[in-house]
Amino acid sequence: MRSYIGGQRAVTSNDFIELALGTPLELWLGVEGESEMERAARLDAARDILAADPGMADDAIRIAAAAIEEYAPELFNVVPLARPARSRRVRNGAAA
């Protein structure tokens, strides 16, 4: 089954997120090995986009919250650890 959003084909989960936000994820998350100058330019572009569309931040938060809620078990993969038994020291003698 093929999924299209606004005429664009979405194949991966990243495609759905990018189409929902209207921007590539790399704009917000960065890329490995980017220089300080590239990072500053990327963040400047992101600020310009948020200034032009103030509701976008709310949309991004809503999408992130929905993704965390749906994929929380895989994201956090929390396993309770067994607590070690406490050892009790027994004192012999009278209390002072």
VMD Tcl script that builds the backbone (N, CA, C; Angstrom):
set m [mol new atoms 288]
animate dup $m
set s [atomselect $m all]
$s set {name element resname resid chain x y z} {
  {N N MET 1 A 0.842 -1.174 0.000}
  {CA C MET 1 A 0.000 0.000 0.000}
  {C C MET 1 A 0.894 1.245 0.000}
  {N N ARG 2 A 0.569 2.198 -0.790}
  {CA C ARG 2 A 1.337 3.432 -0.877}
  {C C ARG 2 A 0.609 4.537 -0.136}
  {N N SER 3 A 1.386 5.379 0.533}
  {CA C SER 3 A 0.809 6.502 1.269}
  {C C SER 3 A 1.282 7.812 0.659}
  {N N TYR 4 A 0.334 8.689 0.408}
  {CA C TYR 4 A 0.644 10.006 -0.147}
  {C C TYR 4 A 0.079 11.075 0.771}
  {N N ILE 5 A 0.878 12.105 0.995}
  {CA C ILE 5 A 0.445 13.249 1.789}
  {C C ILE 5 A 0.685 14.484 0.937}
  {N N GLY 6 A -0.388 15.166 0.586}
  {CA C GLY 6 A -0.256 16.366 -0.234}
  {C C GLY 6 A 0.446 16.119 -1.554}
  {N N GLY 7 A 0.223 14.977 -2.148}
  {CA C GLY 7 A 0.836 14.667 -3.423}
  {C C GLY 7 A 2.241 14.095 -3.323}
  {N N GLN 8 A 2.790 14.031 -2.113}
  {CA C GLN 8 A 4.126 13.484 -1.901}
  {C C GLN 8 A 4.013 12.070 -1.345}
  {N N ARG 9 A 4.841 11.176 -1.843}
  {CA C ARG 9 A 4.820 9.796 -1.365}
  {C C ARG 9 A 5.642 9.674 -0.085}
  {N N ALA 10 A 5.054 9.078 0.930}
  {CA C ALA 10 A 5.732 8.843 2.204}
  {C C ALA 10 A 6.026 7.362 2.323}
  {N N VAL 11 A 7.300 7.022 2.451}
  {CA C VAL 11 A 7.704 5.623 2.537}
  {C C VAL 11 A 8.115 5.274 3.965}
  {N N THR 12 A 8.947 6.114 4.564}
  {CA C THR 12 A 9.463 5.839 5.909}
  {C C THR 12 A 8.760 6.730 6.923}
  {N N SER 13 A 8.982 6.437 8.195}
  {CA C SER 13 A 8.402 7.277 9.248}
  {C C SER 13 A 8.985 8.683 9.186}
  {N N ASN 14 A 10.265 8.797 8.789}
  {CA C ASN 14 A 10.861 10.123 8.641}
  {C C ASN 14 A 10.160 10.920 7.539}
  {N N ASP 15 A 9.748 10.242 6.477}
  {CA C ASP 15 A 9.013 10.918 5.409}
  {C C ASP 15 A 7.715 11.508 5.948}
  {N N PHE 16 A 6.994 10.756 6.763}
  {CA C PHE 16 A 5.749 11.251 7.338}
  {C C PHE 16 A 6.009 12.469 8.226}
  {N N ILE 17 A 7.060 12.414 9.023}
  {CA C ILE 17 A 7.386 13.534 9.915}
  {C C ILE 17 A 7.768 14.762 9.104}
  {N N GLU 18 A 8.612 14.580 8.099}
  {CA C GLU 18 A 9.028 15.711 7.259}
  {C C GLU 18 A 7.838 16.331 6.537}
  {N N LEU 19 A 6.937 15.502 6.034}
  {CA C LEU 19 A 5.766 16.027 5.345}
  {C C LEU 19 A 4.815 16.723 6.319}
  {N N ALA 20 A 4.727 16.220 7.543}
  {CA C ALA 20 A 3.875 16.863 8.545}
  {C C ALA 20 A 4.445 18.219 8.955}
  {N N LEU 21 A 5.767 18.289 9.112}
  {CA C LEU 21 A 6.397 19.546 9.511}
  {C C LEU 21 A 6.584 20.507 8.342}
  {N N GLY 22 A 6.763 19.952 7.167}
  {CA C GLY 22 A 7.029 20.781 6.012}
  {C C GLY 22 A 8.498 21.141 5.852}
  {N N THR 23 A 9.346 20.549 6.660}
  {CA C THR 23 A 10.796 20.793 6.588}
  {C C THR 23 A 11.535 19.481 6.823}
  {N N PRO 24 A 12.760 19.380 6.342}
  {CA C PRO 24 A 13.530 18.163 6.611}
  {C C PRO 24 A 13.943 18.078 8.078}
  {N N LEU 25 A 14.022 16.872 8.591}
  {CA C LEU 25 A 14.411 16.676 9.993}
  {C C LEU 25 A 15.800 17.212 10.294}
  {N N GLU 26 A 16.693 17.145 9.316}
  {CA C GLU 26 A 18.062 17.596 9.533}
  {C C GLU 26 A 18.114 19.067 9.920}
  {N N LEU 27 A 17.118 19.840 9.499}
  {CA C LEU 27 A 17.081 21.256 9.859}
  {C C LEU 27 A 16.976 21.421 11.370}
  {N N TRP 28 A 16.237 20.546 12.015}
  {CA C TRP 28 A 16.000 20.665 13.456}
  {C C TRP 28 A 16.993 19.846 14.260}
  {N N LEU 29 A 17.411 18.708 13.735}
  {CA C LEU 29 A 18.271 17.808 14.495}
  {C C LEU 29 A 19.752 17.951 14.160}
  {N N GLY 30 A 20.051 18.536 13.014}
  {CA C GLY 30 A 21.443 18.658 12.598}
  {C C GLY 30 A 21.924 17.365 11.960}
  {N N VAL 31 A 23.170 17.423 11.512}
  {CA C VAL 31 A 23.790 16.250 10.913}
  {C C VAL 31 A 25.131 16.016 11.583}
  {N N GLU 32 A 25.533 14.779 11.604}
  {CA C GLU 32 A 26.798 14.424 12.235}
  {C C GLU 32 A 27.959 15.067 11.484}
  {N N GLY 33 A 28.867 15.662 12.225}
  {CA C GLY 33 A 30.059 16.242 11.636}
  {C C GLY 33 A 29.888 17.642 11.083}
  {N N GLU 34 A 28.758 18.301 11.369}
  {CA C GLU 34 A 28.597 19.660 10.847}
  {C C GLU 34 A 29.517 20.624 11.591}
  {N N SER 35 A 29.988 21.627 10.883}
  {CA C SER 35 A 30.888 22.611 11.474}
  {C C SER 35 A 30.074 23.620 12.296}
  {N N GLU 36 A 30.754 24.421 13.071}
  {CA C GLU 36 A 30.073 25.455 13.856}
  {C C GLU 36 A 29.368 26.447 12.940}
  {N N MET 37 A 29.985 26.755 11.800}
  {CA C MET 37 A 29.378 27.691 10.853}
  {C C MET 37 A 28.114 27.085 10.245}
  {N N GLU 38 A 28.161 25.807 9.895}
  {CA C GLU 38 A 26.979 25.127 9.346}
  {C C GLU 38 A 25.876 25.046 10.399}
  {N N ARG 39 A 26.253 24.760 11.623}
  {CA C ARG 39 A 25.265 24.681 12.711}
  {C C ARG 39 A 24.603 26.032 12.927}
  {N N ALA 40 A 25.398 27.110 12.950}
  {CA C ALA 40 A 24.844 28.449 13.142}
  {C C ALA 40 A 23.885 28.804 12.009}
  {N N ALA 41 A 24.249 28.475 10.770}
  {CA C ALA 41 A 23.381 28.752 9.622}
  {C C ALA 41 A 22.092 27.943 9.708}
  {N N ARG 42 A 22.205 26.680 10.115}
  {CA C ARG 42 A 21.020 25.814 10.234}
  {C C ARG 42 A 20.070 26.354 11.305}
  {N N LEU 43 A 20.612 26.733 12.451}
  {CA C LEU 43 A 19.775 27.259 13.531}
  {C C LEU 43 A 19.159 28.602 13.155}
  {N N ASP 44 A 19.889 29.424 12.409}
  {CA C ASP 44 A 19.361 30.704 11.943}
  {C C ASP 44 A 18.184 30.473 10.996}
  {N N ALA 45 A 18.330 29.511 10.092}
  {CA C ALA 45 A 17.233 29.181 9.177}
  {C C ALA 45 A 16.027 28.649 9.947}
  {N N ALA 46 A 16.269 27.827 10.950}
  {CA C ALA 46 A 15.164 27.288 11.759}
  {C C ALA 46 A 14.436 28.415 12.496}
  {N N ARG 47 A 15.184 29.382 13.035}
  {CA C ARG 47 A 14.554 30.521 13.712}
  {C C ARG 47 A 13.699 31.327 12.738}
  {N N ASP 48 A 14.197 31.521 11.518}
  {CA C ASP 48 A 13.428 32.256 10.513}
  {C C ASP 48 A 12.130 31.531 10.183}
  {N N ILE 49 A 12.200 30.224 10.062}
  {CA C ILE 49 A 10.999 29.439 9.745}
  {C C ILE 49 A 9.991 29.529 10.886}
  {N N LEU 50 A 10.466 29.421 12.135}
  {CA C LEU 50 A 9.556 29.515 13.281}
  {C C LEU 50 A 8.956 30.914 13.409}
  {N N ALA 51 A 9.723 31.945 13.067}
  {CA C ALA 51 A 9.209 33.310 13.120}
  {C C ALA 51 A 8.117 33.518 12.075}
  {N N ALA 52 A 8.273 32.883 10.905}
  {CA C ALA 52 A 7.280 33.022 9.837}
  {C C ALA 52 A 6.014 32.230 10.132}
  {N N ASP 53 A 6.129 31.153 10.903}
  {CA C ASP 53 A 4.981 30.289 11.215}
  {C C ASP 53 A 5.000 29.939 12.701}
  {N N PRO 54 A 4.501 30.843 13.568}
  {CA C PRO 54 A 4.572 30.604 15.009}
  {C C PRO 54 A 3.853 29.330 15.469}
  {N N GLY 55 A 2.858 28.874 14.741}
  {CA C GLY 55 A 2.133 27.664 15.117}
  {C C GLY 55 A 2.911 26.393 14.848}
  {N N MET 56 A 3.992 26.496 14.100}
  {CA C MET 56 A 4.781 25.316 13.756}
  {C C MET 56 A 5.388 24.659 14.992}
  {N N ALA 57 A 5.826 25.451 15.954}
  {CA C ALA 57 A 6.411 24.887 17.175}
  {C C ALA 57 A 5.387 24.014 17.898}
  {N N ASP 58 A 4.147 24.490 17.976}
  {CA C ASP 58 A 3.097 23.685 18.608}
  {C C ASP 58 A 2.835 22.397 17.841}
  {N N ASP 59 A 2.850 22.486 16.516}
  {CA C ASP 59 A 2.656 21.288 15.691}
  {C C ASP 59 A 3.783 20.288 15.914}
  {N N ALA 60 A 5.013 20.781 15.961}
  {CA C ALA 60 A 6.164 19.900 16.166}
  {C C ALA 60 A 6.090 19.216 17.526}
  {N N ILE 61 A 5.708 19.951 18.543}
  {CA C ILE 61 A 5.581 19.373 19.889}
  {C C ILE 61 A 4.480 18.319 19.904}
  {N N ARG 62 A 3.374 18.600 19.237}
  {CA C ARG 62 A 2.253 17.654 19.183}
  {C C ARG 62 A 2.675 16.365 18.471}
  {N N ILE 63 A 3.412 16.483 17.369}
  {CA C ILE 63 A 3.884 15.310 16.631}
  {C C ILE 63 A 4.861 14.508 17.472}
  {N N ALA 64 A 5.786 15.207 18.142}
  {CA C ALA 64 A 6.769 14.518 18.982}
  {C C ALA 64 A 6.084 13.792 20.131}
  {N N ALA 65 A 5.112 14.423 20.759}
  {CA C ALA 65 A 4.398 13.792 21.873}
  {C C ALA 65 A 3.642 12.550 21.400}
  {N N ALA 66 A 3.012 12.628 20.241}
  {CA C ALA 66 A 2.288 11.468 19.709}
  {C C ALA 66 A 3.250 10.325 19.391}
  {N N ALA 67 A 4.413 10.659 18.836}
  {CA C ALA 67 A 5.406 9.617 18.510}
  {C C ALA 67 A 5.942 8.972 19.777}
  {N N ILE 68 A 6.217 9.775 20.794}
  {CA C ILE 68 A 6.716 9.227 22.055}
  {C C ILE 68 A 5.665 8.328 22.690}
  {N N GLU 69 A 4.417 8.771 22.671}
  {CA C GLU 69 A 3.345 7.968 23.259}
  {C C GLU 69 A 3.197 6.625 22.542}
  {N N GLU 70 A 3.275 6.652 21.221}
  {CA C GLU 70 A 3.085 5.417 20.467}
  {C C GLU 70 A 4.286 4.477 20.557}
  {N N TYR 71 A 5.479 5.048 20.556}
  {CA C TYR 71 A 6.688 4.225 20.498}
  {C C TYR 71 A 7.462 4.203 21.808}
  {N N ALA 72 A 6.853 4.597 22.922}
  {CA C ALA 72 A 7.548 4.668 24.208}
  {C C ALA 72 A 8.231 3.362 24.601}
  {N N PRO 73 A 7.590 2.204 24.469}
  {CA C PRO 73 A 8.288 0.971 24.871}
  {C C PRO 73 A 9.587 0.754 24.109}
  {N N GLU 74 A 9.586 1.037 22.806}
  {CA C GLU 74 A 10.799 0.851 22.016}
  {C C GLU 74 A 11.825 1.946 22.288}
  {N N LEU 75 A 11.330 3.181 22.517}
  {CA C LEU 75 A 12.241 4.299 22.733}
  {C C LEU 75 A 12.982 4.184 24.059}
  {N N PHE 76 A 12.252 3.818 25.083}
  {CA C PHE 76 A 12.846 3.824 26.408}
  {C C PHE 76 A 13.322 2.447 26.848}
  {N N ASN 77 A 12.684 1.400 26.367}
  {CA C ASN 77 A 13.100 0.028 26.650}
  {C C ASN 77 A 13.546 -0.139 28.103}
  {N N VAL 78 A 12.672 0.230 29.003}
  {CA C VAL 78 A 12.983 0.213 30.429}
  {C C VAL 78 A 12.703 -1.167 31.006}
  {N N VAL 79 A 13.668 -1.686 31.731}
  {CA C VAL 79 A 13.521 -2.969 32.398}
  {C C VAL 79 A 13.829 -2.751 33.873}
  {N N PRO 80 A 12.901 -3.105 34.756}
  {CA C PRO 80 A 13.185 -2.905 36.178}
  {C C PRO 80 A 14.334 -3.803 36.634}
  {N N LEU 81 A 15.206 -3.234 37.414}
  {CA C LEU 81 A 16.340 -3.987 37.933}
  {C C LEU 81 A 15.991 -4.569 39.294}
  {N N ALA 82 A 16.500 -5.758 39.574}
  {CA C ALA 82 A 16.258 -6.385 40.875}
  {C C ALA 82 A 17.084 -5.641 41.927}
  {N N ARG 83 A 16.477 -5.405 43.061}
  {CA C ARG 83 A 17.197 -4.734 44.141}
  {C C ARG 83 A 17.954 -5.776 44.954}
  {N N PRO 84 A 19.191 -5.482 45.260}
  {CA C PRO 84 A 19.940 -6.437 46.080}
  {C C PRO 84 A 19.380 -6.465 47.503}
  {N N ALA 85 A 19.454 -7.638 48.107}
  {CA C ALA 85 A 18.953 -7.775 49.480}
  {C C ALA 85 A 19.847 -6.968 50.411}
  {N N ARG 86 A 19.214 -6.306 51.361}
  {CA C ARG 86 A 19.979 -5.529 52.338}
  {C C ARG 86 A 20.531 -6.455 53.408}
  {N N SER 87 A 21.747 -6.183 53.771}
  {CA C SER 87 A 22.314 -6.975 54.869}
  {C C SER 87 A 22.131 -6.193 56.159}
  {N N ARG 88 A 21.741 -6.895 57.198}
  {CA C ARG 88 A 21.526 -6.249 58.489}
  {C C ARG 88 A 22.661 -6.605 59.418}
  {N N ARG 89 A 23.174 -5.589 60.047}
  {CA C ARG 89 A 24.233 -5.834 61.015}
  {C C ARG 89 A 23.596 -6.003 62.382}
  {N N VAL 90 A 23.915 -7.092 63.011}
  {CA C VAL 90 A 23.376 -7.371 64.340}
  {C C VAL 90 A 24.455 -6.988 65.359}
  {N N ARG 91 A 24.051 -6.167 66.314}
  {CA C ARG 91 A 24.986 -5.765 67.358}
  {C C ARG 91 A 24.729 -6.589 68.606}
  {N N ASN 92 A 25.768 -7.061 69.159}
  {CA C ASN 92 A 25.674 -7.769 70.430}
  {C C ASN 92 A 26.099 -6.819 71.523}
  {N N GLY 93 A 25.366 -6.791 72.567}
  {CA C GLY 93 A 25.728 -5.946 73.707}
  {C C GLY 93 A 24.617 -4.990 74.045}
  {N N ALA 94 A 24.839 -4.230 75.068}
  {CA C ALA 94 A 23.834 -3.307 75.583}
  {C C ALA 94 A 23.994 -1.954 74.903}
  {N N ALA 95 A 22.856 -1.295 74.741}
  {CA C ALA 95 A 22.874 0.041 74.160}
  {C C ALA 95 A 23.366 1.026 75.209}
  {N N ALA 96 A 24.068 2.030 74.820}
  {CA C ALA 96 A 24.633 2.977 75.783}
  {C C ALA 96 A 23.649 3.973 76.239}
}
mol reanalyze $m
mol bondsrecalc $m
mol representation Tube
mol addrep $m
